[in-house]
Amino acid sequence: MRLSERKALAVRELSICSFSGRPLGLGCSVPHSCPGELQVSENLETALERLRNCQTLRVSVAGIKTAGYGPAWLGAVDATLTVLEVFSQAGIPLKSIEMDFRTDDAAALLHDGFKHRDYNDIPFSPFGYDRLLIKDVSLSLNASIAGNSDLCRRIFSPLWVRKAKMVSLDFGNSYGGRCVLDFLCHDKRFRARYISVLKLRGAAGMCFSKFAKKLHSHHTSLRILSMENVRFKRCDWPSLLHQLRTDFHHLRELHLTFPVEKDSMFAHDWRWKRRYRDPQFKVTYNGPRKNGVVTALEELADGDPLLIRD
């Protein structure tokens, strides 16, 4: 990283990606036997420490097209954690991190035995980046590795940074429900997190009652909730909407989107008028005409004069 001191101080965004197709992991792949043990050279650490005004870190594995895909993919994860650790120790004011671990070769990743490796030896320290000021965290996946919540806690630990207020999770229609539930849960071992903006996309197989219960722990802080193609095992939309209406006093926007052919897309806009001149609670629905959400809103509107369809 040949940058002058002046140019290094001008860097606001650091992107780690692999357009060449070589393994992404700061130049190396991670052996099966030692995940989570990527070491940074002294020169690279010094270079990273010079980026004192960096505010955004973006990581993408889109360009990895190598044999032994699992180790190379895990190398990208290690690269992310390593850079964050260096930034934390150097006191760099990182505010946003985007982790895009989607891949066109998910089959190869799973074939490498990624799901079956032992991650118990990887230290789990979700709040090990105490000096970072991260407020916005984004994670994108498209393989069913998200079904292993313990794996997610250990290799995607930036999700659990306690200062994060805006979180976006995109599971690409994989079974990421356990990861979502684990993320929403307040761990008794650590100080609680309070999310203000939560965006979920493509999470399948989630238990509705558990989701509603764990989401409630953020009822004092949540302002925006967006769910796109989130599929529950059994869904009680009237119950969830009523809970959001009565218990989430700071909620201002609810966005619900379900996949449907473009010609069949149906849009609903509702708003709850709040008493005492409080801001309105807006509900935006996009999806098929016949859906449990639409039915629930219409039923609630019959008994609640404060619920108005725009």
Secondary structure, 3 states (H helix, E strand, C coil): CCCCHHHHHHCCEEEECCCCCCCCCCCCCCCCCCCCCCCCCHHHHHHHHCCCCCCEEEEECCCCCCCCHHHHHHHHHHHHHHHHHHHHHHCCCCCEEEEECCCCCHHHHHHCCHHHCCCCCCCCCCCCCCCCCCCEEEEECCCHHHHCHHHHHHHCHHHHCCCCCEEEEECCCCCCHHHHHHHHCCCCCCCCCCCCEEEEECCEEECHHHHHHHHHHHCCCCCEEEEECCEECCCCHHHHHHHHHHHCCCCCEEEEECCCCHHHCEEEEEEECCHHHCCCEEEEEEECCCCHHHHHHHHHHHHCCCEEEC
